[in-house]
Each structure stands twice: as structure tokens, then as C-alpha cells.
Amino acid sequence: MTEKTCAACDCALDASAITIRIGGKAVEVCCDECAQKLKEAHAATKAKG
């Protein structure tokens, strides 16, 4: 079985993983801090393009 990892920091995900939507896709992160980082990065790239 493949181990799931955080979309932001590559840490292993456990039962407390958080699912967020970025660009219409669901991604899993390990904590609120990583969720915020991904949201900010997505907003920054969207604003440039």
C-alpha cells in the first residue's frame, strides 16, 4: 500500500489529515499551516497568470 504524504511538506499523513481544494482539486495536508501555505502559493501563482 502506498503511503500518503502532505502536498506541502511531504510528511506522512495520518488520521488527522486535512483535505482542502486547490484549483478545483482535493489535496491532503498534514496541518493548518501547510493548508495556508498551499492556499497562499496558489493565490500568488493565479495572480501572476
C-alpha positions as CSV (number, residue, x, y, z in Angstrom):
1,M,0.0,0.0,0.0
2,T,1.3,3.4,-0.9
3,E,1.9,5.9,2.0
4,K,0.1,9.2,1.5
5,T,2.1,12.4,2.1
6,C,1.4,16.0,2.7
7,A,1.0,18.0,-0.5
8,A,3.0,20.9,1.0
9,C,5.8,19.3,3.0
10,D,5.9,15.6,2.1
11,C,5.4,14.5,5.7
12,A,3.5,11.2,6.2
13,L,-0.3,11.7,6.6
14,D,-2.2,10.1,9.4
15,A,-5.8,10.1,10.5
16,S,-5.7,13.8,11.3
17,A,-5.0,14.8,7.6
18,I,-6.9,17.9,6.3
19,T,-8.4,17.9,2.8
20,I,-8.5,21.2,1.0
21,R,-9.4,22.2,-2.5
22,I,-6.8,23.9,-4.6
23,G,-7.5,24.8,-8.2
24,G,-10.6,22.6,-8.1
25,K,-8.7,19.5,-6.9
26,A,-8.8,18.0,-3.5
27,V,-5.4,17.7,-1.8
28,E,-4.5,16.4,1.6
29,V,-2.2,18.2,4.0
30,C,-0.9,17.4,7.5
31,C,-1.8,20.6,9.3
32,D,-3.4,24.1,9.1
33,E,-0.1,25.7,8.5
34,C,0.5,23.6,5.4
35,A,-3.0,24.3,4.2
36,Q,-2.4,28.0,4.5
37,K,0.9,27.8,2.7
38,L,-0.7,26.0,-0.3
39,K,-3.6,28.4,-0.5
40,E,-1.2,31.4,-0.5
41,A,1.1,29.8,-3.1
42,H,-2.0,29.0,-5.3
43,A,-3.2,32.6,-5.0
44,A,0.2,34.0,-5.8
45,T,0.5,31.9,-9.0
46,K,-3.1,32.7,-10.0
47,A,-2.5,36.4,-9.6
48,K,0.6,36.3,-11.9
49,G,-1.0,34.4,-14.7
